[in-house]
């Protein structure tokens, strides 16, 4: 897996684990929601500043976004549609 896809995979996994929608992550990171989607799909070259913003919102170290992925792992699930729980 290339680095962009690895970052996208981990971003989605961490976001879903925390119950955040792409919209909520984007709002709290002060980034456009469509950009979050492109990052999760591995279609964007992400800057260090953007990685730091994502990590801050997700309460993880930036290095977590580079964690190696086991090829046997299933793609992170989507969140249910509707309102998402608020993270404080």
PDB file with one MODEL, atoms N, CA, C and O in Angstrom:
MODEL        1
ATOM      1  N   UNK A   1       0.848  -1.169   0.000  1.00  0.00           N
ATOM      2  CA  UNK A   1       0.000   0.000   0.000  1.00  0.00           C
ATOM      3  C   UNK A   1       0.904   1.247   0.000  1.00  0.00           C
ATOM      4  O   UNK A   1       1.899   1.290   0.723  1.00  0.00           O
ATOM      5  N   UNK A   2       0.562   2.240  -0.797  1.00  0.00           N
ATOM      6  CA  UNK A   2       1.385   3.453  -0.806  1.00  0.00           C
ATOM      7  C   UNK A   2       1.051   4.326   0.404  1.00  0.00           C
ATOM      8  O   UNK A   2       0.045   4.106   1.078  1.00  0.00           O
ATOM      9  N   UNK A   3       1.889   5.304   0.669  1.00  0.00           N
ATOM     10  CA  UNK A   3       1.762   6.130   1.870  1.00  0.00           C
ATOM     11  C   UNK A   3       0.444   6.891   1.902  1.00  0.00           C
ATOM     12  O   UNK A   3      -0.187   6.983   2.956  1.00  0.00           O
ATOM     13  N   UNK A   4       0.015   7.440   0.766  1.00  0.00           N
ATOM     14  CA  UNK A   4      -1.261   8.181   0.763  1.00  0.00           C
ATOM     15  C   UNK A   4      -2.424   7.274   1.143  1.00  0.00           C
ATOM     16  O   UNK A   4      -3.311   7.675   1.896  1.00  0.00           O
ATOM     17  N   UNK A   5      -2.416   6.056   0.623  1.00  0.00           N
ATOM     18  CA  UNK A   5      -3.496   5.117   0.962  1.00  0.00           C
ATOM     19  C   UNK A   5      -3.407   4.692   2.426  1.00  0.00           C
ATOM     20  O   UNK A   5      -4.430   4.511   3.085  1.00  0.00           O
ATOM     21  N   UNK A   6      -2.179   4.533   2.935  1.00  0.00           N
ATOM     22  CA  UNK A   6      -1.991   4.175   4.343  1.00  0.00           C
ATOM     23  C   UNK A   6      -2.547   5.269   5.246  1.00  0.00           C
ATOM     24  O   UNK A   6      -3.266   4.977   6.201  1.00  0.00           O
ATOM     25  N   UNK A   7      -2.221   6.523   4.952  1.00  0.00           N
ATOM     26  CA  UNK A   7      -2.731   7.642   5.737  1.00  0.00           C
ATOM     27  C   UNK A   7      -4.250   7.679   5.665  1.00  0.00           C
ATOM     28  O   UNK A   7      -4.915   7.849   6.687  1.00  0.00           O
ATOM     29  N   UNK A   8      -4.804   7.522   4.469  1.00  0.00           N
ATOM     30  CA  UNK A   8      -6.254   7.540   4.303  1.00  0.00           C
ATOM     31  C   UNK A   8      -6.949   6.434   5.075  1.00  0.00           C
ATOM     32  O   UNK A   8      -7.978   6.655   5.713  1.00  0.00           O
ATOM     33  N   UNK A   9      -6.373   5.241   5.010  1.00  0.00           N
ATOM     34  CA  UNK A   9      -6.936   4.077   5.713  1.00  0.00           C
ATOM     35  C   UNK A   9      -6.960   4.350   7.216  1.00  0.00           C
ATOM     36  O   UNK A   9      -7.979   4.155   7.880  1.00  0.00           O
ATOM     37  N   UNK A  10      -5.818   4.806   7.741  1.00  0.00           N
ATOM     38  CA  UNK A  10      -5.724   5.071   9.176  1.00  0.00           C
ATOM     39  C   UNK A  10      -6.606   6.231   9.600  1.00  0.00           C
ATOM     40  O   UNK A  10      -7.199   6.191  10.678  1.00  0.00           O
ATOM     41  N   UNK A  11      -6.703   7.257   8.777  1.00  0.00           N
ATOM     42  CA  UNK A  11      -7.569   8.385   9.090  1.00  0.00           C
ATOM     43  C   UNK A  11      -9.013   7.909   9.213  1.00  0.00           C
ATOM     44  O   UNK A  11      -9.702   8.241  10.178  1.00  0.00           O
ATOM     45  N   UNK A  12      -9.459   7.143   8.249  1.00  0.00           N
ATOM     46  CA  UNK A  12     -10.841   6.640   8.292  1.00  0.00           C
ATOM     47  C   UNK A  12     -11.058   5.736   9.507  1.00  0.00           C
ATOM     48  O   UNK A  12     -12.070   5.856  10.196  1.00  0.00           O
ATOM     49  N   UNK A  13     -10.111   4.834   9.770  1.00  0.00           N
ATOM     50  CA  UNK A  13     -10.227   3.911  10.902  1.00  0.00           C
ATOM     51  C   UNK A  13     -10.343   4.685  12.220  1.00  0.00           C
ATOM     52  O   UNK A  13     -11.220   4.403  13.036  1.00  0.00           O
ATOM     53  N   UNK A  14      -9.465   5.648  12.418  1.00  0.00           N
ATOM     54  CA  UNK A  14      -9.472   6.429  13.648  1.00  0.00           C
ATOM     55  C   UNK A  14     -10.726   7.293  13.761  1.00  0.00           C
ATOM     56  O   UNK A  14     -11.304   7.418  14.840  1.00  0.00           O
ATOM     57  N   UNK A  15     -11.138   7.881  12.659  1.00  0.00           N
ATOM     58  CA  UNK A  15     -12.338   8.725  12.647  1.00  0.00           C
ATOM     59  C   UNK A  15     -13.582   7.913  13.003  1.00  0.00           C
ATOM     60  O   UNK A  15     -14.389   8.329  13.834  1.00  0.00           O
ATOM     61  N   UNK A  16     -13.728   6.755  12.368  1.00  0.00           N
ATOM     62  CA  UNK A  16     -14.891   5.898  12.625  1.00  0.00           C
ATOM     63  C   UNK A  16     -14.856   5.362  14.058  1.00  0.00           C
ATOM     64  O   UNK A  16     -15.889   5.299  14.725  1.00  0.00           O
ATOM     65  N   UNK A  17     -13.660   4.974  14.533  1.00  0.00           N
ATOM     66  CA  UNK A  17     -13.537   4.485  15.917  1.00  0.00           C
ATOM     67  C   UNK A  17     -14.022   5.518  16.921  1.00  0.00           C
ATOM     68  O   UNK A  17     -14.540   5.166  17.981  1.00  0.00           O
ATOM     69  N   UNK A  18     -13.855   6.793  16.589  1.00  0.00           N
ATOM     70  CA  UNK A  18     -14.250   7.864  17.500  1.00  0.00           C
ATOM     71  C   UNK A  18     -15.673   8.365  17.221  1.00  0.00           C
ATOM     72  O   UNK A  18     -16.160   9.278  17.886  1.00  0.00           O
ATOM     73  N   UNK A  19     -16.321   7.762  16.241  1.00  0.00           N
ATOM     74  CA  UNK A  19     -17.699   8.126  15.941  1.00  0.00           C
ATOM     75  C   UNK A  19     -17.847   9.487  15.288  1.00  0.00           C
ATOM     76  O   UNK A  19     -18.896  10.119  15.403  1.00  0.00           O
ATOM     77  N   UNK A  20     -16.800   9.948  14.598  1.00  0.00           N
ATOM     78  CA  UNK A  20     -16.842  11.247  13.937  1.00  0.00           C
ATOM     79  C   UNK A  20     -17.216  11.095  12.468  1.00  0.00           C
ATOM     80  O   UNK A  20     -16.722  10.197  11.787  1.00  0.00           O
ATOM     81  N   UNK A  21     -18.070  11.956  11.990  1.00  0.00           N
ATOM     82  CA  UNK A  21     -18.351  12.011  10.555  1.00  0.00           C
ATOM     83  C   UNK A  21     -17.211  12.755   9.870  1.00  0.00           C
ATOM     84  O   UNK A  21     -16.428  13.443  10.524  1.00  0.00           O
ATOM     85  N   UNK A  22     -17.124  12.615   8.563  1.00  0.00           N
ATOM     86  CA  UNK A  22     -16.142  13.400   7.814  1.00  0.00           C
ATOM     87  C   UNK A  22     -16.406  14.887   8.028  1.00  0.00           C
ATOM     88  O   UNK A  22     -15.476  15.680   8.169  1.00  0.00           O
ATOM     89  N   UNK A  23     -17.661  15.245   8.050  1.00  0.00           N
ATOM     90  CA  UNK A  23     -18.033  16.645   8.229  1.00  0.00           C
ATOM     91  C   UNK A  23     -17.560  17.181   9.578  1.00  0.00           C
ATOM     92  O   UNK A  23     -17.022  18.286   9.646  1.00  0.00           O
ATOM     93  N   UNK A  24     -17.752  16.414  10.649  1.00  0.00           N
ATOM     94  CA  UNK A  24     -17.337  16.847  11.990  1.00  0.00           C
ATOM     95  C   UNK A  24     -15.818  16.947  12.069  1.00  0.00           C
ATOM     96  O   UNK A  24     -15.289  17.911  12.621  1.00  0.00           O
ATOM     97  N   UNK A  25     -15.111  15.956  11.519  1.00  0.00           N
ATOM     98  CA  UNK A  25     -13.647  15.996  11.505  1.00  0.00           C
ATOM     99  C   UNK A  25     -13.164  17.225  10.753  1.00  0.00           C
ATOM    100  O   UNK A  25     -12.274  17.938  11.219  1.00  0.00           O
ATOM    101  N   UNK A  26     -13.749  17.469   9.597  1.00  0.00           N
ATOM    102  CA  UNK A  26     -13.359  18.623   8.784  1.00  0.00           C
ATOM    103  C   UNK A  26     -13.617  19.931   9.523  1.00  0.00           C
ATOM    104  O   UNK A  26     -12.770  20.825   9.518  1.00  0.00           O
ATOM    105  N   UNK A  27     -14.767  20.046  10.150  1.00  0.00           N
ATOM    106  CA  UNK A  27     -15.120  21.256  10.878  1.00  0.00           C
ATOM    107  C   UNK A  27     -14.124  21.517  12.004  1.00  0.00           C
ATOM    108  O   UNK A  27     -13.622  22.632  12.145  1.00  0.00           O
ATOM    109  N   UNK A  28     -13.842  20.501  12.797  1.00  0.00           N
ATOM    110  CA  UNK A  28     -12.947  20.678  13.939  1.00  0.00           C
ATOM    111  C   UNK A  28     -11.495  20.886  13.510  1.00  0.00           C
ATOM    112  O   UNK A  28     -10.735  21.547  14.218  1.00  0.00           O
ATOM    113  N   UNK A  29     -11.097  20.328  12.353  1.00  0.00           N
ATOM    114  CA  UNK A  29      -9.733  20.493  11.846  1.00  0.00           C
ATOM    115  C   UNK A  29      -9.611  21.731  10.953  1.00  0.00           C
ATOM    116  O   UNK A  29      -8.520  22.069  10.494  1.00  0.00           O
ATOM    117  N   UNK A  30     -10.754  22.407  10.711  1.00  0.00           N
ATOM    118  CA  UNK A  30     -10.804  23.588   9.845  1.00  0.00           C
ATOM    119  C   UNK A  30     -10.314  23.269   8.433  1.00  0.00           C
ATOM    120  O   UNK A  30      -9.490  23.978   7.856  1.00  0.00           O
ATOM    121  N   UNK A  31     -10.860  22.169   7.900  1.00  0.00           N
ATOM    122  CA  UNK A  31     -10.515  21.669   6.566  1.00  0.00           C
ATOM    123  C   UNK A  31     -11.827  21.377   5.844  1.00  0.00           C
ATOM    124  O   UNK A  31     -12.827  21.045   6.481  1.00  0.00           O
ATOM    125  N   UNK A  32     -11.826  21.497   4.525  1.00  0.00           N
ATOM    126  CA  UNK A  32     -13.012  21.212   3.734  1.00  0.00           C
ATOM    127  C   UNK A  32     -13.393  19.731   3.813  1.00  0.00           C
ATOM    128  O   UNK A  32     -12.519  18.866   3.751  1.00  0.00           O
ATOM    129  N   UNK A  33     -14.689  19.433   3.950  1.00  0.00           N
ATOM    130  CA  UNK A  33     -15.153  18.049   4.082  1.00  0.00           C
ATOM    131  C   UNK A  33     -14.795  17.200   2.875  1.00  0.00           C
ATOM    132  O   UNK A  33     -14.423  16.037   3.033  1.00  0.00           O
ATOM    133  N   UNK A  34     -14.899  17.749   1.684  1.00  0.00           N
ATOM    134  CA  UNK A  34     -14.580  16.963   0.494  1.00  0.00           C
ATOM    135  C   UNK A  34     -13.091  16.592   0.457  1.00  0.00           C
ATOM    136  O   UNK A  34     -12.710  15.554  -0.085  1.00  0.00           O
ATOM    137  N   UNK A  35     -12.262  17.456   1.041  1.00  0.00           N
ATOM    138  CA  UNK A  35     -10.826  17.170   1.130  1.00  0.00           C
ATOM    139  C   UNK A  35     -10.584  15.965   2.036  1.00  0.00           C
ATOM    140  O   UNK A  35      -9.747  15.115   1.733  1.00  0.00           O
ATOM    141  N   UNK A  36     -11.322  15.891   3.153  1.00  0.00           N
ATOM    142  CA  UNK A  36     -11.204  14.749   4.064  1.00  0.00           C
ATOM    143  C   UNK A  36     -11.515  13.457   3.299  1.00  0.00           C
ATOM    144  O   UNK A  36     -10.798  12.466   3.430  1.00  0.00           O
ATOM    145  N   UNK A  37     -12.574  13.475   2.512  1.00  0.00           N
ATOM    146  CA  UNK A  37     -12.943  12.296   1.726  1.00  0.00           C
ATOM    147  C   UNK A  37     -11.851  11.895   0.744  1.00  0.00           C
ATOM    148  O   UNK A  37     -11.560  10.710   0.580  1.00  0.00           O
ATOM    149  N   UNK A  38     -11.247  12.885   0.090  1.00  0.00           N
ATOM    150  CA  UNK A  38     -10.164  12.578  -0.863  1.00  0.00           C
ATOM    151  C   UNK A  38      -8.941  12.022  -0.145  1.00  0.00           C
ATOM    152  O   UNK A  38      -8.264  11.134  -0.663  1.00  0.00           O
ATOM    153  N   UNK A  39      -8.657  12.543   1.050  1.00  0.00           N
ATOM    154  CA  UNK A  39      -7.531  12.010   1.825  1.00  0.00           C
ATOM    155  C   UNK A  39      -7.812  10.564   2.197  1.00  0.00           C
ATOM    156  O   UNK A  39      -6.938   9.708   2.063  1.00  0.00           O
ATOM    157  N   UNK A  40      -9.020  10.283   2.662  1.00  0.00           N
ATOM    158  CA  UNK A  40      -9.372   8.914   3.057  1.00  0.00           C
ATOM    159  C   UNK A  40      -9.299   7.951   1.877  1.00  0.00           C
ATOM    160  O   UNK A  40      -9.026   6.766   2.069  1.00  0.00           O
ATOM    161  N   UNK A  41      -9.535   8.430   0.681  1.00  0.00           N
ATOM    162  CA  UNK A  41      -9.446   7.575  -0.510  1.00  0.00           C
ATOM    163  C   UNK A  41      -8.029   7.511  -1.073  1.00  0.00           C
ATOM    164  O   UNK A  41      -7.791   6.829  -2.070  1.00  0.00           O
ATOM    165  N   UNK A  42      -7.081   8.217  -0.441  1.00  0.00           N
ATOM    166  CA  UNK A  42      -5.687   8.189  -0.885  1.00  0.00           C
ATOM    167  C   UNK A  42      -5.442   9.005  -2.134  1.00  0.00           C
ATOM    168  O   UNK A  42      -4.521   8.704  -2.894  1.00  0.00           O
ATOM    169  N   UNK A  43      -6.248  10.034  -2.367  1.00  0.00           N
ATOM    170  CA  UNK A  43      -6.150  10.836  -3.584  1.00  0.00           C
ATOM    171  C   UNK A  43      -5.471  12.192  -3.378  1.00  0.00           C
ATOM    172  O   UNK A  43      -5.330  12.966  -4.325  1.00  0.00           O
ATOM    173  N   UNK A  44      -5.053  12.479  -2.150  1.00  0.00           N
ATOM    174  CA  UNK A  44      -4.441  13.774  -1.853  1.00  0.00           C
ATOM    175  C   UNK A  44      -3.058  13.590  -1.236  1.00  0.00           C
ATOM    176  O   UNK A  44      -2.819  12.642  -0.488  1.00  0.00           O
ATOM    177  N   UNK A  45      -2.154  14.510  -1.562  1.00  0.00           N
ATOM    178  CA  UNK A  45      -0.879  14.616  -0.875  1.00  0.00           C
ATOM    179  C   UNK A  45      -1.115  15.550   0.302  1.00  0.00           C
ATOM    180  O   UNK A  45      -1.368  16.740   0.113  1.00  0.00           O
ATOM    181  N   UNK A  46      -1.035  15.029   1.489  1.00  0.00           N
ATOM    182  CA  UNK A  46      -1.391  15.771   2.683  1.00  0.00           C
ATOM    183  C   UNK A  46      -0.165  16.502   3.237  1.00  0.00           C
ATOM    184  O   UNK A  46       0.931  15.943   3.281  1.00  0.00           O
ATOM    185  N   UNK A  47      -0.359  17.749   3.657  1.00  0.00           N
ATOM    186  CA  UNK A  47       0.737  18.499   4.259  1.00  0.00           C
ATOM    187  C   UNK A  47       0.909  18.096   5.726  1.00  0.00           C
ATOM    188  O   UNK A  47       0.014  17.511   6.336  1.00  0.00           O
ATOM    189  N   UNK A  48       2.066  18.419   6.265  1.00  0.00           N
ATOM    190  CA  UNK A  48       2.327  18.146   7.673  1.00  0.00           C
ATOM    191  C   UNK A  48       1.329  18.904   8.547  1.00  0.00           C
ATOM    192  O   UNK A  48       0.856  18.369   9.550  1.00  0.00           O
ATOM    193  N   UNK A  49       1.010  20.125   8.184  1.00  0.00           N
ATOM    194  CA  UNK A  49       0.049  20.916   8.955  1.00  0.00           C
ATOM    195  C   UNK A  49      -1.323  20.235   8.988  1.00  0.00           C
ATOM    196  O   UNK A  49      -1.994  20.236  10.020  1.00  0.00           O
ATOM    197  N   UNK A  50      -1.733  19.665   7.874  1.00  0.00           N
ATOM    198  CA  UNK A  50      -3.024  18.967   7.817  1.00  0.00           C
ATOM    199  C   UNK A  50      -2.979  17.705   8.667  1.00  0.00           C
ATOM    200  O   UNK A  50      -3.933  17.403   9.384  1.00  0.00           O
ATOM    201  N   UNK A  51      -1.878  16.968   8.591  1.00  0.00           N
ATOM    202  CA  UNK A  51      -1.730  15.768   9.426  1.00  0.00           C
ATOM    203  C   UNK A  51      -1.801  16.140  10.907  1.00  0.00           C
ATOM    204  O   UNK A  51      -2.427  15.437  11.700  1.00  0.00           O
ATOM    205  N   UNK A  52      -1.161  17.237  11.270  1.00  0.00           N
ATOM    206  CA  UNK A  52      -1.203  17.691  12.661  1.00  0.00           C
ATOM    207  C   UNK A  52      -2.632  18.058  13.072  1.00  0.00           C
ATOM    208  O   UNK A  52      -3.053  17.748  14.186  1.00  0.00           O
ATOM    209  N   UNK A  53      -3.371  18.711  12.189  1.00  0.00           N
ATOM    210  CA  UNK A  53      -4.755  19.087  12.490  1.00  0.00           C
ATOM    211  C   UNK A  53      -5.616  17.844  12.697  1.00  0.00           C
ATOM    212  O   UNK A  53      -6.398  17.780  13.645  1.00  0.00           O
ATOM    213  N   UNK A  54      -5.473  16.849  11.805  1.00  0.00           N
ATOM    214  CA  UNK A  54      -6.228  15.598  11.958  1.00  0.00           C
ATOM    215  C   UNK A  54      -5.869  14.918  13.272  1.00  0.00           C
ATOM    216  O   UNK A  54      -6.752  14.493  14.016  1.00  0.00           O
ATOM    217  N   UNK A  55      -4.576  14.815  13.558  1.00  0.00           N
ATOM    218  CA  UNK A  55      -4.114  14.134  14.769  1.00  0.00           C
ATOM    219  C   UNK A  55      -4.643  14.822  16.026  1.00  0.00           C
ATOM    220  O   UNK A  55      -5.027  14.156  16.988  1.00  0.00           O
ATOM    221  N   UNK A  56      -4.663  16.142  16.016  1.00  0.00           N
ATOM    222  CA  UNK A  56      -5.155  16.884  17.177  1.00  0.00           C
ATOM    223  C   UNK A  56      -6.629  16.573  17.425  1.00  0.00           C
ATOM    224  O   UNK A  56      -7.026  16.292  18.556  1.00  0.00           O
ATOM    225  N   UNK A  57      -7.433  16.623  16.374  1.00  0.00           N
ATOM    226  CA  UNK A  57      -8.869  16.347  16.519  1.00  0.00           C
ATOM    227  C   UNK A  57      -9.097  14.909  16.981  1.00  0.00           C
ATOM    228  O   UNK A  57      -9.982  14.648  17.795  1.00  0.00           O
ATOM    229  N   UNK A  58      -8.298  13.979  16.461  1.00  0.00           N
ATOM    230  CA  UNK A  58      -8.454  12.561  16.785  1.00  0.00           C
ATOM    231  C   UNK A  58      -7.754  12.165  18.084  1.00  0.00           C
ATOM    232  O   UNK A  58      -7.877  11.027  18.536  1.00  0.00           O
ATOM    233  N   UNK A  59      -7.020  13.106  18.684  1.00  0.00           N
ATOM    234  CA  UNK A  59      -6.276  12.862  19.939  1.00  0.00           C
ATOM    235  C   UNK A  59      -5.279  11.718  19.803  1.00  0.00           C
ATOM    236  O   UNK A  59      -5.209  10.829  20.651  1.00  0.00           O
ATOM    237  N   UNK A  60      -4.506  11.760  18.715  1.00  0.00           N
ATOM    238  CA  UNK A  60      -3.459  10.765  18.482  1.00  0.00           C
ATOM    239  C   UNK A  60      -2.182  11.494  18.053  1.00  0.00           C
ATOM    240  O   UNK A  60      -2.207  12.679  17.719  1.00  0.00           O
ATOM    241  N   UNK A  61      -1.074  10.761  18.071  1.00  0.00           N
ATOM    242  CA  UNK A  61       0.165  11.304  17.520  1.00  0.00           C
ATOM    243  C   UNK A  61       0.100  11.186  16.002  1.00  0.00           C
ATOM    244  O   UNK A  61      -0.561  10.291  15.476  1.00  0.00           O
ATOM    245  N   UNK A  62       0.774  12.077  15.305  1.00  0.00           N
ATOM    246  CA  UNK A  62       0.801  12.049  13.841  1.00  0.00           C
ATOM    247  C   UNK A  62       1.272  10.685  13.343  1.00  0.00           C
ATOM    248  O   UNK A  62       0.795  10.201  12.317  1.00  0.00           O
ATOM    249  N   UNK A  63       2.194  10.069  14.055  1.00  0.00           N
ATOM    250  CA  UNK A  63       2.729   8.769  13.639  1.00  0.00           C
ATOM    251  C   UNK A  63       1.650   7.699  13.519  1.00  0.00           C
ATOM    252  O   UNK A  63       1.812   6.746  12.757  1.00  0.00           O
ATOM    253  N   UNK A  64       0.540   7.844  14.267  1.00  0.00           N
ATOM    254  CA  UNK A  64      -0.570   6.877  14.181  1.00  0.00           C
ATOM    255  C   UNK A  64      -1.160   6.831  12.769  1.00  0.00           C
ATOM    256  O   UNK A  64      -1.695   5.805  12.349  1.00  0.00           O
ATOM    257  N   UNK A  65      -1.060   7.935  12.050  1.00  0.00           N
ATOM    258  CA  UNK A  65      -1.616   7.986  10.699  1.00  0.00           C
ATOM    259  C   UNK A  65      -0.738   7.228   9.698  1.00  0.00           C
ATOM    260  O   UNK A  65      -1.157   6.973   8.569  1.00  0.00           O
ATOM    261  N   UNK A  66       0.476   6.870  10.116  1.00  0.00           N
ATOM    262  CA  UNK A  66       1.400   6.138   9.249  1.00  0.00           C
ATOM    263  C   UNK A  66       1.513   4.658   9.634  1.00  0.00           C
ATOM    264  O   UNK A  66       2.341   3.940   9.073  1.00  0.00           O
ATOM    265  N   UNK A  67       0.704   4.203  10.569  1.00  0.00           N
ATOM    266  CA  UNK A  67       0.772   2.811  11.036  1.00  0.00           C
ATOM    267  C   UNK A  67       0.582   1.846   9.867  1.00  0.00           C
ATOM    268  O   UNK A  67      -0.296   2.032   9.024  1.00  0.00           O
ATOM    269  N   UNK A  68       1.430   0.806   9.834  1.00  0.00           N
ATOM    270  CA  UNK A  68       1.308  -0.184   8.767  1.00  0.00           C
ATOM    271  C   UNK A  68      -0.016  -0.922   8.885  1.00  0.00           C
ATOM    272  O   UNK A  68      -0.530  -1.155   9.979  1.00  0.00           O
ATOM    273  N   UNK A  69      -0.545  -1.277   7.737  1.00  0.00           N
ATOM    274  CA  UNK A  69      -1.842  -1.945   7.667  1.00  0.00           C
ATOM    275  C   UNK A  69      -1.639  -3.396   7.289  1.00  0.00           C
ATOM    276  O   UNK A  69      -0.901  -3.714   6.357  1.00  0.00           O
ATOM    277  N   UNK A  70      -2.304  -4.271   8.026  1.00  0.00           N
ATOM    278  CA  UNK A  70      -2.274  -5.690   7.686  1.00  0.00           C
ATOM    279  C   UNK A  70      -3.145  -5.881   6.450  1.00  0.00           C
ATOM    280  O   UNK A  70      -4.325  -5.530   6.470  1.00  0.00           O
ATOM    281  N   UNK A  71      -2.580  -6.436   5.369  1.00  0.00           N
ATOM    282  CA  UNK A  71      -3.368  -6.612   4.138  1.00  0.00           C
ATOM    283  C   UNK A  71      -4.636  -7.444   4.334  1.00  0.00           C
ATOM    284  O   UNK A  71      -5.551  -7.382   3.512  1.00  0.00           O
ATOM    285  N   UNK A  72      -4.695  -8.223   5.421  1.00  0.00           N
ATOM    286  CA  UNK A  72      -5.866  -9.056   5.684  1.00  0.00           C
ATOM    287  C   UNK A  72      -6.997  -8.260   6.348  1.00  0.00           C
ATOM    288  O   UNK A  72      -8.136  -8.723   6.396  1.00  0.00           O
ATOM    289  N   UNK A  73      -6.679  -7.057   6.862  1.00  0.00           N
ATOM    290  CA  UNK A  73      -7.698  -6.245   7.529  1.00  0.00           C
ATOM    291  C   UNK A  73      -8.758  -5.773   6.536  1.00  0.00           C
ATOM    292  O   UNK A  73      -8.452  -5.380   5.410  1.00  0.00           O
ATOM    293  N   UNK A  74      -9.997  -5.823   6.981  1.00  0.00           N
ATOM    294  CA  UNK A  74     -11.100  -5.315   6.165  1.00  0.00           C
ATOM    295  C   UNK A  74     -11.095  -3.796   6.213  1.00  0.00           C
ATOM    296  O   UNK A  74     -10.631  -3.198   7.183  1.00  0.00           O
ATOM    297  N   UNK A  75     -11.611  -3.181   5.169  1.00  0.00           N
ATOM    298  CA  UNK A  75     -11.722  -1.721   5.125  1.00  0.00           C
ATOM    299  C   UNK A  75     -12.562  -1.261   6.311  1.00  0.00           C
ATOM    300  O   UNK A  75     -13.571  -1.889   6.629  1.00  0.00           O
ATOM    301  N   UNK A  76     -12.160  -0.171   6.973  1.00  0.00           N
ATOM    302  CA  UNK A  76     -12.956   0.327   8.106  1.00  0.00           C
ATOM    303  C   UNK A  76     -14.404   0.577   7.688  1.00  0.00           C
ATOM    304  O   UNK A  76     -14.676   1.090   6.603  1.00  0.00           O
ATOM    305  N   UNK A  77     -15.308   0.209   8.563  1.00  0.00           N
ATOM    306  CA  UNK A  77     -16.736   0.354   8.288  1.00  0.00           C
ATOM    307  C   UNK A  77     -17.141   1.822   8.224  1.00  0.00           C
ATOM    308  O   UNK A  77     -16.454   2.695   8.755  1.00  0.00           O
ATOM    309  N   UNK A  78     -18.255   2.074   7.573  1.00  0.00           N
ATOM    310  CA  UNK A  78     -18.843   3.414   7.539  1.00  0.00           C
ATOM    311  C   UNK A  78     -19.650   3.622   8.806  1.00  0.00           C
ATOM    312  O   UNK A  78     -20.062   2.664   9.462  1.00  0.00           O
ATOM    313  N   UNK A  79     -19.868   4.870   9.138  1.00  0.00           N
ATOM    314  CA  UNK A  79     -20.756   5.175  10.252  1.00  0.00           C
ATOM    315  C   UNK A  79     -22.194   5.061   9.782  1.00  0.00           C
ATOM    316  O   UNK A  79     -22.488   5.233   8.599  1.00  0.00           O
ATOM    317  N   UNK A  80     -23.091   4.769  10.719  1.00  0.00           N
ATOM    318  CA  UNK A  80     -24.520   4.780  10.387  1.00  0.00           C
ATOM    319  C   UNK A  80     -24.887   6.179   9.945  1.00  0.00           C
ATOM    320  O   UNK A  80     -24.297   7.161  10.396  1.00  0.00           O
ATOM    321  N   UNK A  81     -25.869   6.265   9.059  1.00  0.00           N
ATOM    322  CA  UNK A  81     -26.312   7.594   8.627  1.00  0.00           C
ATOM    323  C   UNK A  81     -27.137   8.221   9.762  1.00  0.00           C
ATOM    324  O   UNK A  81     -27.599   7.535  10.675  1.00  0.00           O
ATOM    325  N   UNK A  82     -27.302   9.522   9.673  1.00  0.00           N
ATOM    326  CA  UNK A  82     -28.023  10.250  10.715  1.00  0.00           C
ATOM    327  C   UNK A  82     -27.057  10.993  11.614  1.00  0.00           C
ATOM    328  O   UNK A  82     -25.872  11.122  11.309  1.00  0.00           O
ATOM    329  N   UNK A  83     -27.574  11.472  12.710  1.00  0.00           N
ATOM    330  CA  UNK A  83     -26.735  12.258  13.624  1.00  0.00           C
ATOM    331  C   UNK A  83     -25.654  11.396  14.253  1.00  0.00           C
ATOM    332  O   UNK A  83     -25.880  10.241  14.616  1.00  0.00           O
ATOM    333  N   UNK A  84     -24.484  11.984  14.368  1.00  0.00           N
ATOM    334  CA  UNK A  84     -23.347  11.306  14.977  1.00  0.00           C
ATOM    335  C   UNK A  84     -23.210  11.822  16.399  1.00  0.00           C
ATOM    336  O   UNK A  84     -23.578  12.959  16.695  1.00  0.00           O
ATOM    337  N   UNK A  85     -22.682  10.982  17.274  1.00  0.00           N
ATOM    338  CA  UNK A  85     -22.513  11.438  18.653  1.00  0.00           C
ATOM    339  C   UNK A  85     -21.424  12.509  18.697  1.00  0.00           C
ATOM    340  O   UNK A  85     -20.490  12.509  17.895  1.00  0.00           O
ATOM    341  N   UNK A  86     -21.570  13.396  19.630  1.00  0.00           N
ATOM    342  CA  UNK A  86     -20.622  14.484  19.804  1.00  0.00           C
ATOM    343  C   UNK A  86     -19.454  14.012  20.639  1.00  0.00           C
ATOM    344  O   UNK A  86     -19.645  13.316  21.636  1.00  0.00           O
ATOM    345  N   UNK A  87     -18.257  14.376  20.249  1.00  0.00           N
ATOM    346  CA  UNK A  87     -17.069  14.045  21.015  1.00  0.00           C
ATOM    347  C   UNK A  87     -16.617  15.298  21.728  1.00  0.00           C
ATOM    348  O   UNK A  87     -16.462  16.349  21.107  1.00  0.00           O
ATOM    349  N   UNK A  88     -16.404  15.195  23.030  1.00  0.00           N
ATOM    350  CA  UNK A  88     -16.017  16.398  23.782  1.00  0.00           C
ATOM    351  C   UNK A  88     -14.531  16.484  23.978  1.00  0.00           C
ATOM    352  O   UNK A  88     -14.043  17.435  24.590  1.00  0.00           O
TER     353      UNK A  88
ENDMDL
END
